[in-house]
Amino acid sequence: MVAIADRLNVQDVSYVALQASDNSWYPDKFMAPLENNRPHLDHALARVEVAVGRLEDRGIPRSRIVLLGFSQGACLACEFVYRNPTRWGGLVAYTGGLIGPEQMTWLLDRKLQRTPIFLGNGDADPWVPLARTDQTATVFGRMGGDVELETYPGREHAVCDDEIAHGRAIIQLLKQSVSAQVDSRGSNE
């Protein structure tokens, strides 16, 4: 994730990169039955919650936090946003989707309040089927997210420059919005 942060190259933004134990957030494939990935998945989601809580303790609301991940990290970020619906600063999922078996259904009564969401995946990815990324886009759209989905023909398990540009755009838009809010408060004082 540090390499992806370098590629994003957005200045004056703080990044928090969580490290999975043994380079894995959960032991089985992300579309395996949920029981196969417990308790590891629950522990991973709790670690994200702790990191978000630390940011909130520093005065950074969820509306200014962008969750970003690749592969397992993207799946974890999607699952965390789904389980904690609110207005997030954004979600950027490079080759990921919601966690659970193929026949999984999701509640759609949760509200994402127009959270900007970017989902990117290749149609030849051997680990994350494009159909699950498409399904994730539909779920988040029905939950009120502002979803953008890009499919990259022939691209396997990687993050391409176009995806980086989409992630950068979400972060920069949030950064500009925060700056404008700060400026408007300053002019009213």
C-alpha positions in Angstrom: 0.0 0.0 0.0 2.9 2.3 0.5 3.8 1.9 -3.2 0.3 2.7 -4.1 0.3 5.8 -1.9 3.5 6.8 -3.7 1.8 6.3 -7.1 -1.3 8.3 -5.9 1.2 11.2 -5.2 -1.3 13.5 -3.5 0.6 16.0 -1.4 -0.5 17.2 2.1 -2.6 14.0 2.8 -1.9 11.6 5.6 -1.9 7.9 4.8 -2.4 5.1 7.2 -1.3 1.7 5.9 -2.4 -1.3 7.8 -0.3 -4.5 7.6 -2.0 -7.9 7.5 -0.5 -10.6 9.6 1.5 -13.0 7.4 0.4 -10.8 4.4 -3.2 -12.1 4.6 -6.3 -10.6 6.1 -8.2 -13.9 6.0 -7.2 -17.5 5.2 -9.6 -18.6 2.4 -10.8 -17.0 -0.8 -13.0 -14.0 -0.3 -16.0 -15.7 -1.9 -15.7 -18.8 0.4 -18.4 -19.3 3.0 -18.0 -16.6 5.7 -17.3 -19.3 8.3 -14.2 -20.3 6.4 -12.7 -16.8 7.0 -13.7 -16.4 10.6 -12.3 -15.4 13.1 -9.6 -13.8 10.9 -12.1 -11.6 8.9 -13.7 -10.4 12.1 -10.2 -9.5 13.5 -9.3 -7.7 10.3 -12.5 -5.7 10.3 -11.8 -4.8 14.0 -8.3 -3.6 13.1 -9.8 -1.3 10.5 -12.3 0.0 13.0 -9.5 0.7 15.5 -7.6 2.7 12.8 -10.7 4.7 11.9 -11.4 5.3 15.6 -7.9 6.7 16.1 -8.4 9.1 13.2 -11.8 10.2 14.7 -10.0 10.7 18.0 -7.7 13.1 16.2 -10.8 15.1 14.9 -11.0 13.5 11.5 -14.6 12.5 10.8 -15.5 9.5 8.6 -16.7 12.0 5.9 -13.0 12.9 5.5 -11.6 9.3 5.5 -11.0 7.4 2.2 -10.6 3.7 2.5 -8.4 2.2 -0.2 -7.2 -1.2 -0.9 -5.9 -3.7 -3.5 -7.0 -7.4 -3.7 -7.7 -8.7 -0.2 -7.3 -5.1 1.1 -9.9 -3.9 -1.4 -12.3 -6.7 -0.4 -11.8 -5.8 3.3 -12.4 -2.1 2.6 -15.6 -2.9 0.7 -16.8 -5.1 3.5 -16.0 -2.5 6.1 -17.8 0.3 4.3 -20.8 -2.1 3.8 -20.9 -3.0 7.5 -20.4 0.7 8.6 -22.6 2.7 6.2 -22.3 6.5 6.5 -21.0 9.3 4.4 -17.3 8.3 4.0 -14.8 10.5 2.3 -14.5 7.7 -0.3 -13.9 4.1 -1.1 -11.3 3.0 -3.6 -11.2 -0.7 -4.3 -8.6 -1.9 -6.7 -9.6 -5.4 -7.7 -12.0 -6.3 -5.0 -15.6 -6.7 -3.9 -17.9 -7.6 -1.1 -16.9 -10.7 0.9 -19.1 -13.8 0.9 -20.2 -16.8 -1.2 -21.6 -16.6 -4.7 -25.2 -16.8 -3.5 -24.7 -14.1 -0.8 -27.4 -11.4 -0.5 -26.9 -8.0 1.1 -29.2 -5.7 2.9 -29.8 -2.5 1.0 -31.5 -0.4 3.6 -28.1 0.9 4.8 -27.2 4.4 3.5 -23.9 5.5 2.1 -25.1 9.1 1.5 -23.4 9.6 -1.9 -20.0 8.4 -0.7 -17.7 8.5 -3.8 -16.8 4.9 -4.7 -14.4 3.7 -7.3 -14.2 0.0 -8.2 -11.8 -1.2 -10.8 -11.1 -4.8 -12.0 -9.7 -6.6 -15.0 -11.9 -9.0 -16.9 -9.1 -11.6 -16.7 -8.3 -11.4 -13.0 -7.8 -14.9 -11.6 -8.5 -14.0 -8.0 -11.5 -11.6 -8.1 -14.2 -12.4 -10.6 -15.4 -9.3 -12.5 -19.0 -10.5 -11.8 -18.4 -9.9 -8.0 -17.0 -6.4 -8.6 -20.1 -5.7 -10.8 -22.4 -7.0 -8.0 -20.6 -4.9 -5.4 -21.1 -1.8 -7.6 -24.8 -2.6 -7.8 -25.1 -3.1 -4.0 -23.3 0.1 -3.2 -25.3 2.1 -5.8 -28.6 0.8 -4.3 -27.2 1.9 -0.9 -26.8 5.4 -2.1 -23.2 5.4 -3.0 -21.9 7.5 -5.9 -20.3 4.5 -7.7 -17.9 4.4 -10.6 -16.9 1.0 -12.0 -14.1 0.6 -14.5 -13.4 -2.7 -16.3 -9.9 -3.2 -17.8 -10.0 -5.8 -20.7 -7.2 -8.3 -20.5 -5.8 -7.0 -17.3 -5.0 -9.6 -14.7 -4.1 -9.0 -11.0 -2.6 -5.6 -10.9 -3.3 -1.9 -10.4 -3.1 0.1 -13.6 -2.3 3.8 -14.0 -5.9 4.6 -14.9 -7.1 3.2 -11.6 -4.5 5.2 -9.8 -5.9 8.3 -11.6 -9.4 7.5 -10.4 -8.2 7.0 -6.8 -6.2 10.2 -6.9 -9.3 12.1 -8.2 -11.4 11.0 -5.2 -8.7 12.0 -2.8 -8.1 15.4 -4.5 -11.8 16.2 -4.6 -12.1 15.4 -0.9 -9.0 17.5 -0.2 -10.5 20.5 -2.1 -13.8 20.1 -0.4 -12.1 20.1 3.1 -10.0 23.2 2.1 -13.1 25.0 0.9 -14.9 24.2 4.2 -12.0 25.5 6.2 -11.7 28.7 4.0 -15.5 29.4 4.4 -15.3 29.0 8.2 -12.3 31.4 8.3 -14.1 34.0 6.2 -17.1 33.9 8.6 -15.1 34.5 11.7 
